[in-house]
Amino acid sequence: MNLHHLAVFHAVAESGSISAAAERLHISQPAISRQVREFEDTLDTVLFDRLPRGMRPTAAGETLAGYARRIFALEGQAETAMADLREMRSGHLSVGASTTIGNYLLPRVLAALARDYPGIRVTLEVGNTDDIQAQLLDDRLDVGLTEGLVESDELRVEVFLRDQLVVVAGAGTDPRPEQPYTIEELGALPWITREHGSGTRAVLERVLADRGLAPREVMALASTEAIKGAVAAGAGIAVVSSLTVAAELQRGDLVELATKDFPRRRPLHLLQRHDRRPSHAGSAFLGLLSELVTSETKAPSG
């Protein structure tokens, strides 16, 4: 069925005359008449009774007019929905983030997004790096943010921020607070680590493996908060993002171990599928993320 012919039929059926339909569609009256005849020929059905003063749908025309009204109402709704998405009066954004980013960095970005675009509904999935990569590849997320390195030809990976890592111990458990630890010395201490698949764990394992070492793991926990609690209780040491322990270090619940050659910074990654362009909501989110990163990395004035 030719949708242009259907639109012409709909205009005639709604307005009741060729002249009114021509004015409505900005088409000449002869063109309207010709297209109605062509449509009737295509359907092999008479759609209008030609009256001295106007056009009246036949029984077949009334049936088709009902479908046409629903079709063009849906067209109008689709246009409205597209405008709402374009102008971000509505929409949905699904973000995935590994634990440190999701719990300690993104809340500020999502709060700004809710403030500036209240019609956008956001869902945030927090998991380890492997989880977020898998969900992106399954097309369950629009964008991902991870601490660990991601290797997939299907994903576009870029560094959006460099995070500061610290090795922490419980208050009063550092026997040599003034003397930096070498990596070899750190490797001999009891470690509380993140679970397998975590970007933070991957950093620790890679650093120690470069020296032929492995962490002396006393427990593996999937929660940064649980790790901080166990370290504060004296169960071992841990490497964490500085974003996660600022309050504990300030209160003195935890202390930062001085290290000689442990890497202090790591990249945080923005992940997107190569085959998907960001939606309008996604672009707004990325803009706000960029503003946050700029404020985080701006050198202090003075």
Wavefront OBJ file of the C-alpha trace (Angstrom):
o trace
v 0.000 0.000 0.000
v 1.353 3.384 -1.075
v 1.553 5.528 2.078
v 1.491 8.761 0.068
v -1.779 7.700 -1.533
v -3.044 6.727 1.931
v -2.165 10.210 3.221
v -4.093 11.811 0.357
v -7.061 9.503 0.984
v -6.911 10.360 4.697
v -6.952 14.094 3.981
v -9.979 13.774 1.698
v -11.821 11.517 4.139
v -11.142 13.885 7.055
v -11.925 17.122 5.213
v -14.810 15.838 3.072
v -13.779 17.433 -0.212
v -11.049 17.512 -2.835
v -10.580 21.273 -2.477
v -10.185 21.149 1.307
v -7.715 18.258 1.046
v -5.722 20.147 -1.600
v -5.490 23.171 0.682
v -4.495 21.000 3.626
v -1.746 19.157 1.724
v -0.645 22.095 -0.475
v -1.289 20.015 -3.593
v -3.405 21.004 -6.596
v -6.974 19.732 -6.815
v -6.343 17.810 -10.075
v -3.367 16.051 -8.419
v -5.556 15.086 -5.450
v -8.269 13.702 -7.746
v -5.742 11.765 -9.809
v -4.083 10.191 -6.772
v -7.435 9.166 -5.269
v -8.339 7.426 -8.547
v -4.922 5.716 -8.672
v -5.359 4.519 -5.091
v -8.824 3.126 -5.866
v -7.443 1.387 -8.961
v -4.584 -0.129 -6.944
v -6.981 -1.442 -4.295
v -9.625 -2.315 -6.899
v -12.143 -0.707 -4.576
v -14.297 2.437 -4.710
v -13.402 4.480 -1.639
v -15.633 7.559 -2.113
v -19.090 8.420 -3.328
v -18.738 11.542 -5.476
v -21.443 13.960 -4.369
v -22.427 17.333 -5.851
v -20.886 19.023 -2.825
v -17.970 16.943 -1.638
v -16.776 13.371 -1.125
v -18.286 10.751 1.190
v -16.428 7.546 2.075
v -18.072 4.314 0.993
v -18.315 1.406 3.432
v -14.868 0.285 2.271
v -13.640 3.854 2.594
v -14.953 4.088 6.178
v -13.083 0.890 7.082
v -9.858 2.160 5.529
v -10.331 5.600 7.122
v -10.303 3.997 10.572
v -6.933 2.387 9.892
v -5.608 5.601 8.338
v -6.552 7.601 11.443
v -4.628 5.189 13.665
v -1.627 5.108 11.331
v -1.298 8.878 11.113
v -1.974 9.306 14.822
v 0.968 6.969 15.430
v 3.023 9.029 12.961
v 2.253 12.128 14.996
v 3.167 10.358 18.229
v 6.439 9.175 16.658
v 7.306 12.717 15.587
v 6.560 13.990 19.097
v 8.646 11.221 20.655
v 11.580 12.001 18.358
v 11.329 15.690 19.220
v 11.206 14.859 22.918
v 14.310 12.699 22.589
v 16.099 15.305 20.485
v 15.312 18.047 22.972
v 15.840 15.626 25.886
v 12.372 16.015 27.377
v 12.307 12.219 27.591
v 14.591 9.250 27.059
v 16.501 6.533 28.832
v 20.232 6.123 29.415
v 21.815 2.937 30.740
v 25.266 3.430 32.266
v 27.589 0.750 33.603
v 30.518 1.489 35.886
v 33.044 -0.445 37.872
v 32.816 -0.062 41.628
v 35.045 2.919 42.373
v 33.682 4.994 39.502
v 30.065 4.018 40.092
v 30.081 4.613 43.829
v 32.424 7.574 44.234
v 32.617 9.515 40.958
v 29.411 9.109 38.959
v 26.851 10.272 41.551
v 27.874 13.878 40.900
v 27.487 13.441 37.132
v 24.097 11.744 37.462
v 22.865 14.435 39.856
v 23.803 17.113 37.310
v 22.060 15.142 34.537
v 18.874 14.863 36.621
v 19.006 18.582 37.384
v 19.560 19.696 33.781
v 17.399 17.066 32.039
v 14.697 15.883 34.442
v 12.890 13.980 31.692
v 15.795 11.567 31.170
v 15.527 8.299 33.098
v 18.931 6.845 34.029
v 19.826 3.368 35.231
v 23.270 2.645 36.666
v 24.737 -0.849 36.802
v 27.742 -1.207 39.123
v 30.021 -4.226 38.724
v 33.612 -5.124 38.059
v 35.369 -4.413 34.779
v 34.573 -7.834 33.288
v 30.872 -7.434 34.124
v 30.625 -4.008 32.484
v 32.441 -5.151 29.346
v 30.137 -8.164 29.000
v 26.998 -6.033 29.373
v 28.217 -3.548 26.763
v 28.927 -6.349 24.314
v 25.444 -7.771 25.000
v 24.010 -4.335 24.159
v 22.513 -3.958 27.648
v 24.397 -0.709 28.336
v 24.786 2.523 26.389
v 28.137 3.478 27.911
v 30.611 1.929 30.341
v 33.245 3.360 32.679
v 35.874 0.995 34.077
v 39.067 0.959 36.077
v 40.505 -2.185 34.522
v 41.893 -2.500 31.018
v 39.429 -3.731 28.408
v 40.522 -5.576 25.287
v 37.770 -5.994 22.707
v 37.733 -5.077 19.030
v 34.029 -4.263 19.357
v 34.571 -1.517 21.928
v 36.041 1.954 21.577
v 38.211 2.609 24.637
v 39.556 5.973 25.745
v 41.083 7.264 28.962
v 38.814 9.897 30.521
v 40.650 10.402 33.852
v 43.748 9.249 35.703
v 43.034 7.954 39.181
v 45.345 8.129 42.199
v 46.050 4.788 43.912
v 47.043 4.451 47.553
v 48.165 1.474 49.643
v 46.407 1.623 52.997
v 46.693 -0.094 56.374
v 44.768 0.128 59.618
v 45.692 2.910 62.022
v 48.555 1.785 64.257
v 49.436 -1.280 62.141
v 52.248 0.252 60.076
v 55.502 -0.736 61.805
v 57.645 1.684 59.766
v 55.605 4.767 58.872
v 58.619 6.844 57.900
v 60.356 4.333 55.613
v 58.903 3.610 52.156
v 58.127 0.003 51.240
v 59.553 -1.536 48.087
v 57.287 -3.650 45.897
v 59.064 -6.772 47.140
v 58.353 -5.802 50.722
v 54.729 -5.057 49.922
v 54.381 -8.463 48.292
v 55.293 -10.159 51.576
v 52.544 -8.393 53.547
v 49.012 -9.819 53.993
v 46.698 -8.418 51.308
v 42.967 -7.871 51.228
v 42.073 -7.827 47.542
v 39.102 -7.285 45.295
v 37.483 -10.234 43.534
v 38.713 -11.627 40.219
v 37.604 -9.407 37.338
v 38.219 -6.208 39.299
v 40.376 -3.529 37.707
v 42.012 -2.670 41.034
v 42.977 -6.307 41.590
v 44.391 -6.470 38.051
v 46.660 -3.479 38.781
v 48.010 -5.111 41.948
v 48.587 -8.477 40.277
v 50.324 -6.884 37.296
v 52.660 -4.776 39.467
v 53.702 -7.756 41.586
v 53.929 -10.127 38.599
v 56.465 -7.785 36.982
v 58.741 -8.658 39.928
v 57.887 -12.350 39.834
v 55.582 -12.019 42.853
v 51.956 -12.625 43.748
v 49.971 -10.991 46.556
v 49.837 -12.924 49.836
v 46.073 -12.835 49.838
v 44.285 -13.334 53.147
v 40.832 -12.516 51.807
v 39.119 -11.339 48.612
v 36.097 -9.058 48.967
v 33.743 -7.714 46.302
v 32.981 -4.477 48.176
v 35.292 -1.513 48.647
v 33.473 -0.647 51.858
v 34.082 -4.178 53.187
v 37.749 -3.924 52.241
v 38.118 -0.625 54.111
v 36.463 -2.120 57.160
v 38.720 -5.183 57.135
v 41.841 -3.060 56.685
v 40.784 -0.699 59.482
v 40.359 -3.772 61.705
v 43.968 -4.768 61.038
v 43.346 -7.808 58.823
v 45.799 -6.717 56.134
v 46.670 -4.010 53.633
v 44.917 -3.048 50.402
v 45.366 -0.900 47.340
v 42.395 1.383 46.676
v 41.531 4.526 44.800
v 42.149 7.748 46.682
v 38.555 8.638 45.769
v 37.332 5.933 48.151
v 39.349 6.647 51.309
v 39.600 10.427 51.676
v 37.262 10.484 54.699
v 38.929 7.489 56.417
v 42.417 8.949 55.980
v 41.260 12.288 57.326
v 39.642 10.670 60.382
v 42.668 8.470 60.981
v 40.807 5.158 60.578
v 43.282 4.259 57.836
v 46.847 5.318 57.087
v 48.568 5.490 53.725
v 51.730 3.390 53.448
v 54.727 5.133 51.957
v 55.876 3.228 48.862
v 59.047 3.503 46.876
v 58.139 2.264 43.401
v 54.486 1.281 43.474
v 52.633 2.991 40.591
v 50.556 5.858 41.899
v 48.263 6.541 38.967
v 46.085 4.430 36.725
v 43.818 5.290 33.792
v 40.042 5.168 34.014
v 38.400 4.079 30.784
v 35.335 5.206 28.864
v 33.870 2.355 26.809
v 31.431 2.576 23.909
v 30.501 0.179 21.140
v 32.010 1.004 17.747
v 28.697 0.302 16.019
v 26.553 2.656 18.138
v 26.396 6.422 18.099
v 25.605 8.132 21.403
v 21.977 9.156 21.838
v 21.157 12.763 22.721
v 20.944 11.693 26.360
v 24.271 9.875 26.036
v 25.917 12.957 24.555
v 24.594 15.077 27.435
v 25.965 12.567 29.942
v 29.387 12.571 28.269
v 29.419 16.377 28.295
v 28.723 16.489 32.027
v 31.359 13.803 32.642
v 33.874 15.921 30.731
v 32.982 18.951 32.876
v 33.562 16.922 36.052
v 36.889 15.611 34.791
v 37.976 19.133 33.910
v 37.127 20.352 37.405
v 38.938 17.360 38.956
v 42.124 17.878 36.960
v 42.263 21.688 36.876
v 45.438 22.927 38.482
v 44.804 25.125 41.535
v 45.239 28.795 40.904
v 47.558 30.936 42.860
l 1 2 3 4 5 6 7 8 9 10 11 12 13 14 15 16 17 18 19 20 21 22 23 24 25 26 27 28 29 30 31 32 33 34 35 36 37 38 39 40 41 42 43 44 45 46 47 48 49 50 51 52 53 54 55 56 57 58 59 60 61 62 63 64 65 66 67 68 69 70 71 72 73 74 75 76 77 78 79 80 81 82 83 84 85 86 87 88 89 90 91 92 93 94 95 96 97 98 99 100 101 102 103 104 105 106 107 108 109 110 111 112 113 114 115 116 117 118 119 120 121 122 123 124 125 126 127 128 129 130 131 132 133 134 135 136 137 138 139 140 141 142 143 144 145 146 147 148 149 150 151 152 153 154 155 156 157 158 159 160 161 162 163 164 165 166 167 168 169 170 171 172 173 174 175 176 177 178 179 180 181 182 183 184 185 186 187 188 189 190 191 192 193 194 195 196 197 198 199 200 201 202 203 204 205 206 207 208 209 210 211 212 213 214 215 216 217 218 219 220 221 222 223 224 225 226 227 228 229 230 231 232 233 234 235 236 237 238 239 240 241 242 243 244 245 246 247 248 249 250 251 252 253 254 255 256 257 258 259 260 261 262 263 264 265 266 267 268 269 270 271 272 273 274 275 276 277 278 279 280 281 282 283 284 285 286 287 288 289 290 291 292 293 294 295 296 297 298 299 300 301 302
